[in-house]
Amino acid sequence: MTVFAVEYVYDAESSEARDATRPAHREWTAGLAQDGTLLASGPYGDGAGALLIFKAADEQALNEVLKQDPFAAAGAISGTRTMIWAPLTGLLAGHAA
């Protein structure tokens, strides 16, 4: 499994859509965390985006998971940046491939 860092970017205009779908989004992330697919996630302090750390077989599998995010369905995400990430130190270090 590969670890991916996914950055969500939000437009200020999407705050209503995010507020409306946040409970479903958090239920989705909780389920992924429970099954080990999502290692960590949370919004940036300025509200302009979020960082999510996933484990997936490859980028295609990750993209299939991301399509299921209620924020994506609501059009609340204006952009994403996905990178393979190798956590070498700290609490997530055991997840590096």
C-alpha positions in Angstrom: 0.0 0.0 0.0 1.1 3.5 -0.8 0.6 6.6 1.4 -0.9 9.6 -0.3 -1.2 13.2 0.9 -4.2 14.8 -0.6 -4.8 18.5 -0.3 -8.3 19.9 -0.9 -8.7 23.6 -1.9 -11.9 25.3 -1.2 -13.3 28.5 -2.7 -15.0 31.0 -0.3 -18.2 30.5 -2.4 -18.3 26.8 -1.4 -18.8 27.5 2.3 -22.6 26.9 2.1 -22.1 23.6 0.3 -19.5 22.5 2.8 -21.7 23.4 5.7 -24.6 21.5 4.3 -22.6 18.4 3.5 -20.1 18.4 6.5 -22.0 15.8 8.5 -22.0 13.4 5.6 -18.3 14.2 4.8 -17.3 13.5 8.4 -19.3 10.2 8.4 -17.4 9.3 5.2 -14.0 10.1 6.7 -14.8 8.3 9.9 -15.7 5.1 8.0 -12.5 5.3 6.0 -10.4 5.9 9.2 -12.1 2.9 10.8 -11.1 0.6 7.9 -7.6 2.0 7.8 -7.9 3.7 4.4 -7.7 7.2 5.9 -4.8 7.8 8.4 -5.5 11.4 9.3 -7.5 14.4 8.0 -8.5 17.9 9.0 -9.2 21.4 7.7 -6.6 24.2 7.6 -7.1 26.8 10.2 -7.9 29.5 7.6 -10.7 27.4 6.1 -9.1 27.5 2.6 -8.7 23.7 2.4 -7.8 20.5 4.1 -5.2 17.8 4.3 -6.1 14.1 4.1 -3.6 11.2 4.4 -4.7 8.0 2.7 -3.4 4.5 2.2 -4.3 3.0 -1.2 -3.0 0.4 -3.7 -2.3 3.1 -6.3 -3.5 6.5 -7.4 -6.4 5.1 -9.5 -7.7 3.3 -6.3 -7.3 6.5 -4.4 -9.3 8.5 -7.0 -12.1 6.0 -6.8 -12.3 6.6 -3.0 -12.1 10.4 -3.4 -15.0 10.4 -5.9 -17.2 9.1 -3.0 -16.6 12.1 -0.8 -19.8 14.0 -0.2 -17.9 17.3 -0.6 -17.0 16.2 -4.1 -20.6 15.4 -5.0 -21.7 18.8 -3.7 -19.0 20.6 -5.7 -17.4 21.9 -2.5 -13.8 21.1 -3.6 -12.4 23.5 -6.1 -9.1 21.7 -6.5 -7.0 18.8 -5.3 -3.3 18.1 -5.2 -2.3 14.5 -4.6 1.3 13.3 -3.8 2.8 10.0 -2.8 4.2 10.6 0.7 6.7 8.7 2.7 6.2 9.3 6.4 9.6 8.4 7.9 9.4 9.9 11.4 6.5 10.2 13.8 3.2 8.5 14.4 2.6 7.6 10.7 6.1 6.3 10.1 4.9 2.7 10.3 2.7 3.2 7.2 5.6 4.0 4.8 5.9 1.5 2.0 
